[in-house]
Amino acid sequence: MYFLKRILFFIPLLLVVSFLAFSLVRFVPGGPFDSERRAASPEIERNLKTKYHLDEPILKQYGRFLVDALHGDLGPSLKYRNHTVSEIIVQGLPVSLTLGGMAFCFALGIGIPLGFFSAVNRGGWGDYAGSFLAILVICIPGLVIGPMLIMFFAIKLRVFPVALWGSWMHVVLPTVALGLYFSGTIARLMREGMSTTLHSEFIMTARAKGLSETAVLIKHAFRIAVLPVLSYSGPMLADLLTGSFVVENLFQIPGIGVFMVNSSLNSDYTMVVGLVLLYAVLLLGLNLVVDFAYGLLDPRVRYE
């Protein structure tokens, strides 16, 4: 019943998100038919607005958008002529999903062991080294990491290609650039969760029963300590799956991040609203998956 209520709650929430995005994007200075070279004549601009129904009241435009969206049509792109928003999403989303999924696995594969190792060796050299590395990667954004990786591994050593999207070699550098920041955050969450869990009463009871330290750490402590990481994973995965705007532009990856940046700069109303709606659906859906996984890992959690 709890999850059914959550799913039903998605509908009004998505309506609010879509309406806010639909309305706010129209208050941005400039328009979709403005040009840096020469502005369209008043007559041409008027005809274009009529064609795309931009001369209608905003509520009528939004109602038309909802009807089309229910039929799977997010409308035509106002800048990428002869392409619909749905076609562009279908084209770019698999690339962003691949990159985001790889970065997600990379972040978990680095962050969880690093945080676990730091917590187990709390107060020792392992803790200080792990905490330093975690804070270091958090403080260096992908905008800085990306060019450094390109300069060293692509230009100087010529191990990986500089940019574009082709073989598995093209995936390595953008995956590291995108996932490194999140690995530091996960390491910090894992360290704090593990440190708190190790001082819990049920851990002391498990040790008093004579269980080995490995069994205590892996079987009992880890499943509770990883819960903060699990809570963070939902929004993080949604962010990664929809693509990092900076990393995709930096490595010239044809994902939806490039379209989001260009559409925002070009006031491509339909494209911006479609991508915002996509992000909202992913975020809500992944948070629901996180809640379900939370109940599986922690027997104390019960959803009514």
Summary of the structure (lengths in Angstrom):
residues: 304
radius of gyration: 23.6
end to end distance: 6.8
largest distance: 84.5
contacts: 992
relative contact order: 0.15
helix: 74%
strand: 1%
